[in-house]
Amino acid sequence: MADEIHQVLVLSTAHVAKETAARIDDETYECSFRRSDGWVFYVGDKRTDGPNDLEEALAYARARNCIWLMFDADAEVNPALPSWEW
C-alpha cells in the first residue's frame, strides 16, 4: 500500500478580512475544521458562494494543486494575495 500524501498551502490569517473571519467563526461560512490560531479548508470543493477574499485564497491553493488550505496566524503574508490588518 502506498502512502497517501496531500499538499497543504499555509497562508496567514491576514489574507482573510475581519468580516470574513467573523463569518467563519460564527459558522456562517463553513470550514473543514478550526484551530486555535486559524482554520483549515478542503480545497476540492469548488464553492463560489463565499466572500471574495476566501474564494481568491481557495483558488490560489487549487492552482497550486493543493488539497488543503490552512490559515495560520503565525504564517507569513504572501505578497501575491490581498491582505488585511486586524
C-alpha positions as CSV (number, residue, x, y, z in Angstrom):
1,M,0.0,0.0,0.0
2,A,1.4,3.4,-1.0
3,D,1.3,6.4,1.4
4,E,-1.3,8.9,0.6
5,I,0.2,12.4,0.8
6,H,-1.6,15.7,0.2
7,Q,-0.2,19.1,-0.3
8,V,-1.3,21.8,2.1
9,L,-0.9,25.5,1.4
10,V,-0.3,27.6,4.5
11,L,-1.3,31.2,4.4
12,S,-1.5,33.9,7.0
13,T,-4.9,34.7,8.6
14,A,-4.1,38.2,7.3
15,H,-5.4,37.0,3.9
16,V,-8.9,36.8,5.4
17,A,-10.8,40.1,6.1
18,K,-12.0,40.6,9.6
19,E,-15.6,40.3,8.4
20,T,-14.9,37.0,6.7
21,A,-13.1,35.7,9.8
22,A,-16.2,36.5,11.9
23,R,-18.4,34.6,9.4
24,I,-16.1,31.6,9.6
25,D,-16.0,31.8,13.4
26,D,-19.8,32.1,13.8
27,E,-20.1,29.2,11.2
28,T,-22.0,31.3,8.6
29,Y,-19.3,30.1,6.3
30,E,-18.1,26.5,6.9
31,C,-14.5,25.4,7.2
32,S,-13.3,21.8,7.5
33,F,-12.0,22.4,11.0
34,R,-10.9,25.2,13.3
35,R,-7.6,25.6,15.0
36,S,-6.7,27.8,17.9
37,D,-4.9,30.2,15.6
38,G,-6.7,29.7,12.3
39,W,-8.8,27.5,10.1
40,V,-8.4,24.6,7.5
41,F,-10.4,24.3,4.4
42,Y,-10.8,21.4,1.9
43,V,-9.8,23.0,-1.4
44,G,-11.5,20.3,-3.6
45,D,-14.9,21.9,-3.0
46,K,-15.3,24.5,-5.7
47,R,-17.5,26.9,-3.9
48,T,-18.5,30.3,-5.3
49,D,-20.8,31.4,-2.5
50,G,-18.1,32.7,-0.1
51,P,-16.5,36.1,0.4
52,N,-14.1,37.2,-2.4
53,D,-11.1,37.1,-0.1
54,L,-11.7,33.5,0.9
55,E,-12.6,32.4,-2.7
56,E,-9.4,34.0,-4.0
57,A,-7.3,32.2,-1.5
58,L,-9.0,28.8,-2.3
59,A,-8.5,29.4,-6.0
60,Y,-4.8,30.2,-5.3
61,A,-4.4,26.9,-3.4
62,R,-6.3,25.0,-6.2
63,A,-4.0,26.4,-8.8
64,R,-1.0,25.0,-6.9
65,N,-2.6,21.5,-6.8
66,C,-3.2,21.7,-3.0
67,I,-5.9,19.6,-1.4
68,W,-6.0,21.7,1.9
69,L,-5.6,25.4,2.7
70,M,-4.6,26.2,6.2
71,F,-4.9,29.8,7.5
72,D,-2.4,30.3,10.4
73,A,-1.9,33.4,12.5
74,D,1.9,32.8,12.5
75,A,2.3,32.3,8.8
76,E,4.0,34.9,6.6
77,V,1.9,37.2,4.4
78,N,2.0,36.1,0.7
79,P,2.5,39.2,-1.5
80,A,0.6,37.6,-4.3
81,L,-2.7,37.8,-2.4
82,P,-4.5,40.7,-0.8
83,S,-4.2,41.0,3.0
84,W,-5.7,43.0,5.8
85,E,-4.5,44.2,9.2
86,W,-6.9,43.5,12.0
